[in-house]
Amino acid sequence: MRRIQLSGFGLPCILGIWAAVVPLPASSGHAQENSRAGATGGEIEEVLVTARKREENLLEIPESVLAISGDDIGRQNIKGLEDIGFLAPNLNLSTRLDGFPNVSIRGLGSFGNTQGVGFYLDDVQMFSDASSRFGDLERIEILKGPQGTLYGGSNIGGAIKFVSARPDADSVFGRIKGLVGEQGIVDVEGSVNAPVGENGWAVRLFGFNVANDGYLVNRNTARTNGLRTDNDPDVGESQESGLRLSLAGAIAERLSAYASVRMNSFDGPNNTWIRELDPDRLEHPDIVDATTNPRHERRTVSGMLELTLELDSADLVSVTSYTDTHSDRYSDLDIREEYLLDLFRPEKMTVVTQELRLISTGDSALQWLAGVYYSQFEEEMDADLIWFDSRALPDDLFSGPLGCALEHDTCSGVWAGETVPFGLEFSSTRTPFEKRQRDKSHLAVFANATYAVDDWTFAGGLRIDQWENASENLDTAIASKQNATEVLPRASVSRHLGDDSMLYATFAQGYEPGGFNLTNFEGDSELFGFNAENATSFEVGWKGRWADGRGTASVAVFLIDYEKRQIEYQAAGADGGVIEGIVNLGDSEQYGIEADLSLRVNDSLNLSLSAGNVEAEWKSGTIVDGDDLKGRTPPVVPDFSWNAAADFRRPLGNGVELTATVQISHNGSYEGLQAWNPVTNPSFTLIGAQVGLTWGEDWELSLNGENLADESYYTDVQHFPNFFLLDGGENIVIGTLGQPRLFTVSLDYAF
């Protein structure tokens, strides 16, 4: 497998750690390299990444980086954020049910509206559709810890970089892959590369289309009046398609260009939460009772242009991008079969970014880069709460603002400008929820340099990042803005122990910008601000090769000071609706350890194992309703997690090869989203496997299994207002149910 996670201490230390805390056979999928291509003499081949915005050997970078190769992405069907999230300890990554990422790394960042971890496609940060599917990738890089110096705001926890395969002017080639399986899954993707003209230009095209019935069920339960809706039982049904066209070549002798345009269309479920009543006994049902199947329609068009000018001793690189996303989200907030309270959120997002950087290209002891960066994010939200006329319900069912009498069970209703699609219609009233215009911008200068002398390498960097958030409540015409300038240093020192290993220590800072809440806050539609959060990280580690180059190993320990931590919350409003917002709850401290080991046992078998643990607690002064949370665990900080995998290949003769891979991922338990009233999400362990046959370099047939033990789990869980108290209690528990056991078959053809 071509997957490497490196972060380190010393080899004797690392073996002792695993012996103590991971009493499992060494069979991981995190920290190993494919033995088929590029390796010689049984050695694991060199892995090149761009974590520091220049191509470098992963073993030379003084920080924790995970690289997942394109081969592994394809063979293991890594297509969604959850697939990536299960691969690395201390990474908690999934897709929110509204289509945005849930992500934390080492407890930095947070689920919900406070992202804290940057997502990139070819050095372009994605703010509006990071959960889209990206294929035809050369690799995925996961950078752990604050990345403020080189990447700026919204990278307080780290960065996740999708690196696409670029056009190749040498030949015509391509591939097509089809996958079918349970849940009505039909998934087709393909790519083709071709030279263009005779001047080194080439074009590459990637496209996909996937349909999935999902694993959630709307049983169309009878309402209190005995009537039923006729929704599609497959409430989690989705369809997504995408296209990316890229072009690369030389414009002049020293000037080259890379350009790409991508389009993505998603039509799927939205906030299909699982409703639980007992936070101490989660049952993980797959039932979503909703009057209308909640839906999310999203369309994205994006383009980027990279220009590289080769100077005598440096490269001048310009990266320009434009992204436009339209998103319509419809939610059934009461999560019940009764017509009560829904939410419609149409949203438009436009993002423009420009980065200009100068990178040294010589082979001297001093290597450096410097640049400027600008981004402008414009968002318009026109969200309404939809109050259905409750008069078809018994008068004594609940008391609230909707109570009055109706003789019949039919009247007019509207959803997104059209008649409601469930046969029996109710009148509805809309009230403003989020009517806002939000403009966010960044203007930054940054520099980073490394200097090598003998066995030592010293590195330092600095970013001055000016951010601004201007928001207007379009319902009340109230507007405000806040801005600040953040100074983000970074420094490291490393000592090379011969050719095969390195000790290092790294200091880094990062931040997440502040902003405004715009919600119906206790009956007043206003703007309520929250400040930026900041993190300072210290990491010490070792990484290197062992067993004559057939293995890699690493270990890292870290300490993080997290200030003014942003926390998302939801609560019932004075009018019976919902309040959603972000607050700076307080300061926390977290520390932990990560370790990784991989071994190429022989020409047929690769094994790897990685593990990590984070301990975190609120500092004194984190007050909620007069209660100091000091010593308690902040939300979304999984404790002990590990990953193990094995990759087996054996020739069978006549050009046929047997392939088999197994992955086991254990996610530690953690406290759910709301810090002052958390729900504990229990730990869970997932097992996946692929068994296949390949014919030469052209064909591969594979049987794939996910969650083979059929373990029930949530990728996120929290308290949520219980609208109208239909089943007792002011709050319920909602969770995002994870993928149950799933079998698929795929056929891959390369030409």
N, C-alpha and C positions, 0 to 999 in steps of 0.2 A: 504494500500500500504506500501511496506517496503522501503521507501525512506526517507532519513534524510539529511537535510542540517543544520548545526549548526554553528553559528558564532555570537557572541553576545554582548549586553549591559545590560539593565534591563527591566523587564516585563512592568512596566508602560511606559517606553520609547518606547518599541516596539509597544504597542497598539496605542500610539499616532502617531507614524510614519505611521503605516498603515492607520489610520483614515485620515491622512493628504494627503498621496501620492498614496494610492491604494483604491479608493472608489469602491471596488468590494466585492461581497460576499466571505467569507473565504472558498475557495474550491481549494486548491492547491495539487500538487503531489510531492512536493519537500521534505517536512520536516515531513514525517509521517512514522509510522511503522505499518506493517501488524498486525492486531489484532487476526488472527486465531491461530498462533502457538507461544507458549512460553509466551504469555501475560496472566496475571492473574488479576482478579478483575477490569477489564476494563483498566488496565495500558498499555502503550506502552512499548514493551519489549526492553531490553538492546541491543544495537548494538555494535558489536566488529569490529574494523578495525585495519589495520597494517600501518597506516600513518607514525608512527615513528619506523617502522621496528621491532615492537613487538606488540603482541595482546593487545589492550586496549579498554576500553569503550569509545565510541566516545565523550560522554559528559565530559570526563576527559582531552581531548586534547586541549591545549590553542591555537587553530588556527581554521580557517574555513575549514571544511571537509564536503563533500557530499558523502553519501553512497547509492547506488542503489542496491537493493537486487536481487538475482536470480529469485525470484517469479515475481517481477515487470518486469525484463528483458524479461521473457517469455510471460507474459500476455499482455504486451504492445508492443510486437514485436520490442524491441529495438535491432537493428542489425547493424546499421551504425553509423558513427561519428555524422552525423546530428541529429540522434535521441537523442544522449547524449547531444549535444550542446543546444537543445531546453529545457532542463530540469532545467538549473541553471542560475540565473541572473549573469551578468558580466562574463559569459563564452560564447565565440564566437567560435564555433567548427563546421567544415564541412570538406568535402574531396575536395581537389583541383581536377581540371579536368585532371591532370596528375597522380592522384592516391596518392598524398602525403597529409598530413593533413594541413589544414588551422586552426590555433588556436591562440587565445589570451585569457588571463585571467586577468581581471581588467586592460586591456590595455597593459599588459606585454606580450612579445612575439609578433610575427607579422605574418600575412599571407605571403605565398610565401616560398622562400627558407630559410628564417630565422625562424626556428621553435620556439624555446624558451620555449616550454613546453614538458616535457618528457612523453613518453608513455611506459608502462610496462606491461608485462604478467608474473605473478608469480615472481616478483622482477627482471626480466630481461628486460633491456631497449631495445626497438625496434627502430632501426634507418632506416630500409629499407622498412618495410611493415606495419607500424602502422595503416594504413587504412584497413588492412585485416579484415575479419569478425572473431570474436571470440565468441564461444558459450559455453554452458554447464558451465556457470559462477556461482560462489557463490555470487559475488557482483562486482560492479565497484566503485572505490573510486576516488574522485576528490579532490585534495589538492590545495588550492588556495594560491597564494603568493609564493615568492622565496623559493625553496627547496634545496638550494646549499649545506647546511651542511651535510645532510644525502644522497642526491642524486646526487650532483655534477653539472657539466656543462650541458647545454641544458635543465635546469629546472628553468630558470629565472622567468617564469610566474607561474609555478606550475607543478603538475604531475597528470597524469591520469593512474590509475592502474586497470588492468583487473585481477581479482583473480579467477582462475579456481577452480571448484569443484574437490576435490582430491579423490582418490580411497578409498573405505570404505570396510574394511575386514569383516563386520558383515553379509552382505547378498547380494543376487543377485537382482538387480533392474535396471530399465532403463526407457526410454521414447522415443517416436517418435512423431514428429509433422509435419503435412503437411499443406501448405498454398497455395491457388490459388486465382487469382483475375485479375483485370484489368491490362493492359499492358502486357498480356500474362505471368504473374508471376506464376511460379511453383517453390515452395520452400519446400524442404524436409530436415529435420535434425533429428538426433537421437543420443542417448547415451546409453551405457550399462555399468554396474559396476558388478564385480564379484570377490569374494575371490579367492586367488591362494594358494593352499597348506594349511598347518595347522599352519603356523608360523606368522600369522598376515599380510601376503602380500595380496595385491589386485591390480586389473588392471581396468582401465577405458578407454573406447573408445568413442570418439565423432566424428561425421562426418556430412557434409551437402553438398547439391548441390542446387543451385538456378539459374534459368534462368529468364531474364527480358527483354522484348522488349524495355523498356524505354519510355519516353514521348517526345523525340525530333524527328524531321522529316527532312530528306534530300529530298527535293522535286525534285532534279535533274533538276534544272532550266536550260533552254537552254543557251548555251554560246553565245558569240557575233557572232560566225559564224553559229548559229542556231542548232548546234549539242548538244546532251544531253549525259550524262553518265547514267549508269544503276545501280547505287548503291542501296543497300537495303535501303528503306525509313526509316527503324528503325535505325537511326544513333546512337542512344543511347543504342542499344542492348548490353547486357552483360551476361556472364555466369561465375560463381565462384563456386569452390568446395574446400573443406578442410577436413583434417583428423588430429586428435590429439589422440595419444596413451600415457597413463600415467601409471606408476607403482609405488607403494609405499609399504614400509614394513620395518621390523627390520632386520639389518644385524647381529647385536650382541646385547647384553643386553642393552648397552647404545648408540648404533650407529644405526641410521635409515636413510633411503634413499627415495627420491622422484625424479623420472626421467620422462621426457616427450619428445616426438618427435612429431613435427607437420609439415604438408605439406599443402601448399595453392597454388591454381592455379586460376588466374584471366585473363579473356579475355573480354575486354570491351572498351568503348569509351575513347578517349584521346583528351583533349583540344577541346571539342565540344562547343566552346564559342558561346554565343548569340551576334550577331553583332548589335550594336546600333550606331546611328549617332548624337543624341542630348543628351548630358549629363544631361540636365535639364528636359527632358521628356522621361523617360524610358518606353518603350512600352511592354517589356517582351514577345516578340514573341517566339514561340517554333521551329522556322525554323533555320536549320544549312545548308547553301549552301556550299558544299565542293565537289571538284572534286573526291576525294577518302575519304570514311568514315574513319576519324582518329581513330586509334586503339592503345590499350595498352595491351601487353601480359606480365604477370609477374608470375614467379614461385619462390616459397620460400620453403626451407627446413631448419628446425631449431631443435635444441635439447638442453636440459638443464638437469643438474644433481645437486640436492641439497642434501647435506649430513649434518646430525645433530648429533653431539657428545655431550651427556649429561654429564657434569662434576658435581662436588659436589655443586657448587654455581653459575654455569654459563653454557650456551649452546654455543658450537663452531659450527658455521654454515658456510658451504662452498657452494657457488652458482656459477656454471660454465655453460657457454652457447656458442653455435656456431650457426651462421645463415648465410645462403648463398642465395642470391636473384639475379635472372637474370631478367632484364626488358628491353623490346623493346617498344619504344613509337614513333608513327608516327603522325605528326601534319600537318594540312593544315593552314599555317601561314597567308595566305591572307584571309581565311574564305570566299572564293568566289568560284563560279562555274567555273571560268577560271583557266587554268593550268598556275600558276605563281610561287609560292614559297612555298615549303614544308620543313619539318624538320624531320630527322630520328635520334633517340637517343637510341642506344643500350647501356646498362649499366650493369655492374657486381658489386655486393657489397658483401663483406664478413666481418662479425663482430664476434670477439671473446671477451668475457668478463669473468672476474673472480673477485668474491668478497668473502672475508673471514672476518667474524665478530664474536665477542664474546659478548654474551648478558647475563646480570645478571638474575638469576632466583629466588633469595630469596625474602622474603616478608618484608625486612627491609625498612627503610625510604629512603635509597639511592638505586636508580635503574640506571643502566648505560649500555652502549654498546660502543664498539670500533671496528674498522675494517680497512681493506685495500681494495683498488679497482683498477682494471686494465682493460682497454678496448683497442682494436685495430680495427679500421675500415679501410678497404681497398676498394677503388672504382676505377673502370676503365670505362671511358666514351669514346665512339668513334662516336661522333655525327657529322653529315653533314647537311648543307643546300642543298636542292635540287632545282636547278633552271631549270624550264621547258622551252623548246624552245617556245618563244612567237610568232613565225613567222606565226602561223595560225590565229593570231589576226590582226585586222586592224592596219595599220602602224601608224595611228594618235591616237590610243587609249591611248598610253602613251609613254614616252621616258624613256630610262634606259639602263642598260648594256645588255639586252637580245634582242635588236632590230636588226633583219635581216630578209631576205625574205625566205619564204618556199612555194612551189607550192602546196603541198598536206597536208592533215590533219592526216597522218599516218606516224609513224616512231617508233623507239624502245624506250622503257622506262623500268626503273628498280625500284622496291620497295622492300627493304629488301632482295635483292638478287634474286627476282623473277619478272616475267613480271607483270606490273601493272594490277590490276584486274578490269579495267573499259572499256574494249573493244577497244576504240580508244586510241592509244598510241602516246606519244610524246617523243622526245629525251630529255635527261636531263643531266645537268652538276652538279657535287657535289663539294662543297667547304667546307673546315674544319669549324666547328662551335665550338665544344668542344672535343678536343683530349687530354685527361688528365688522369694522374694517381694521386690519392689523398690518402694519408695515414694520418689518424687522430688517436691520442692516448691520453689516460688519465692514470695517475698514482696518486693515492690519498690515504691519511690516514685521518680517521675521528673518532670523539668521541662525545658522547652525554650523559648527565647525568641529573637526576632529584632527588631532595631532598625535602621530605615533613616534615614539622614541624608544629604541631597543624593544623590550617586551611590554612596554606600557603604551596605552592609548588613552588620551584625555579628550573629552568632548564637552561642548557647552553650547547653549542656544538661548535665544530670547525672542519673545514675541510681544509686541505692543498692539493690543487688540481693542479697538473702539467699537462698542456696540450701541444700538439704539432700538427701542421698541416704542412705536407710536400707535396707539389704539383709539378707536372711536366707537362709541355706542350709537349705532345707527338709529336706534329706536328713540333715544333721548337727546341725541346730538352732543352728548358729553364726550369730550376727548381729552387725552392726556398722553404724556410720553415720559420715558425715563431713559437715561443713557449713562454710560460709565466707560472708563478706560482701564483695561486689565493688563497687568504686566506679568508675563508668564515665563519664568526661567526654567532651564533644564540643564543638568550637568551629570556627567558620568566619568568613571575611571575604571579601566579594565587592565588586567594583567594576564598575558598569554603564557600558559604553562606548556612550553613546547609547541608543536604544530597541532595538537589534538584537543586542547581544552583552554578555557578562559574563566577567570574570576572577574566579577564586576560588581560595582555599586552605582546606583542611579537615583537621582533626585529629580522629581518632576512635579509640575503644577498644572491644574486644569480648572475650568469653570463652565457652568451652565448659565446663560443670560437670565435676567429677570424679565418680568412681563406683567400682564394685567389679567385678572379674572373678569369676565363679563357674563354674569348670570343673574337670574332673578333672586337676589340675595335678600331673604326675609321680606319679600314684597317690594323692594326697591331695586330698580334696574339701573345699576351704577357701574363704575369701574373700580376695582380693588386691586392694588398693586402687590407684587411680591418681588423680592430682591434676588440678585444672582447668588448662586451657591458656588463654593470653592473647595478644592481638594488639594492636599499636599501629600505626595507619596514618596516613601523611601523603600528601595528594593536592593537586596543583596543576593547574588546568585553565582552559580557555576553552570557551565554547559560545555559539552565536549563529546569526543568519540571514544570508543573503547572496543575491546575484542578485535584488534587489528583493523579497525574501521568498519566492522560489521555491525556495530551498535552505536547508538547515541543515547546520551543521558543528560539530565538537567535537574536542578532544584533551585527554588527561589523562595526567599522569605520577604515579606513586605509589611509595612506599617503605613496607615493612611489616616490623616487628620481631615475630617469632612466637616465643613462649616456652613451654617445657614442652609441646612439640607431642605430641599424642596420636596414636599409630600402632597400627593393628590388626595382629594376627599370627595365624597358624595353624601348628601344629607337631604332630608325632606324639607322643603321650603314652607313658609307660612301659608302659602296659597294651596298647599297640597301637592305642589310639583316637586322638582328636584333641584338642589343646589350642587353645582360641580365647580371645583376650584383647586387652586394650588396655594399652599402656605409654606413659609420658611419656619419649619417646626423647631429646629434646634441643631446642635452640633453633635457629631458622633465620632467614634474612633474604631477602626477595625485593623486587624492584623491577621496574617495567615501564612500558609506555606503551600507550595505547589511542587510536584515532582513528576518526572517523566522518564520513561525508559523504553528503548526499542532495540530489537535485535533481529538481524537477518540470520536465522538459524542455518539455512542452507539455500540452495538455489530454488527450493520449492516453498519454503515457509518463512514468513515474517511474523513476529510477535511484538506487541507493545502494550504498555500499561502506563496510565497517568492517574494522579490523584491530587486532590486539593482540599483545603479546609480554611474557612474564614470565621473568625470570632469578631463580633461587633457589639457595641453597646452605646446607648445615648449618654451624653455627658450631662452633668448637673445643669439645671436651668431650662430643660426641655419640659415646659409646663403645658398640661392639657386639663382644663376644668379644675385647676388648683392642684393637680396631681403631677409630681415631678417624675418623669420617666427614666431618671438616671439609673443606669445599670441594665435596663431592658434592651432587648434586641430590636433594632430598626427593621422595617419591612424589607422583604425581598432580598435577604442575605442567607442563601442556603448554606448549611454547615458542611459536613463532609460529603464530598462527591468524588466519583472515580469513573474511569472508562477503561475497558480492556477490549482487545481485538486480536484476531488472527487472520492472516491472509495466506491462502494455500493455492499453489499452482503446480500441476503435474502434467507433462506431455503424455498423451495416450497413443501417439503414433499417427502417421498419415496426416500430419498437420493439425490434428485435433488436440486440444488442451482442456483439461478439467480445471475449473476455478471454483474456489469456495472462500467465503469470508464470513466471519462472525463478529458482531459487536455487542458488547454489554455495557450499558450506561446506568450509573446509579446517581440520582439527584437527591441531595440532602433535603431535609425538611426546612421550612422557613415560615416566618410570619407574613401574613397577607398584607394587602396594600395599605390599609389605614392603621397608622402606628398606635393610635390611642384605643382602638377596639379591634385588635387583629384576630384573624382566623388562621390557625396553624395549618399549613399545607403539608401533609405527611410526605415522607420520603417515598421514592418509588424506583424500581429497577426495570429497565427495558432491555429486551434481547431482540436483535435483528440478525438476519442471515441472508446470504445470496449463494446459490449454487448454479453453476453454468457450464456451458461448453463453448469453446471458440474454435473456429475453423480458419486457420491462417491468420491473416491480418484483416479479414473482411467481415466475418460473421461472428456474432455472439448471442447465444440464447441463454436466458437466465430466469430462474425461479426465485422470487424475492419474498421474504417474510418480514413483517414489522410487528413489534410487540408480541413475540411468539408466545409468551406466557399469558397474554391477554390481561395484563394488569390494568386496573382502573386507576386513573390519576387525573389531576387537574394541573394545567400549566399556569393558572393563576386563580386565586380565590380571595373573596373579601365579603364584608358586610355591605348591605345595600338597603335603601329604604323599602319598607313593605307598604306600598301604596294601598290605602283604604283598608288596611288591616284585615284582609280577607281570611287569613288563616292564623291570626293571633300574633302578637309581638310587633314591636315597632320596626324591627329589622329582620331581613332574611339573609341568607348566604347565597352568593352567586359564584359560579366557577366556570372556567373554560375547560370542557372535557377533552382529554387527550385522545389520540387515535387508538382505537381498540385493535385487536389482532387483524392483520390484513395480509392477504396473499395476492401477488400479481405475477404476471409473466411478461418478460420483455424480449424483444428481438432487435438487435443492433446491426446495421450494415454500413460499412465504411467503404468508400471508393476513392 
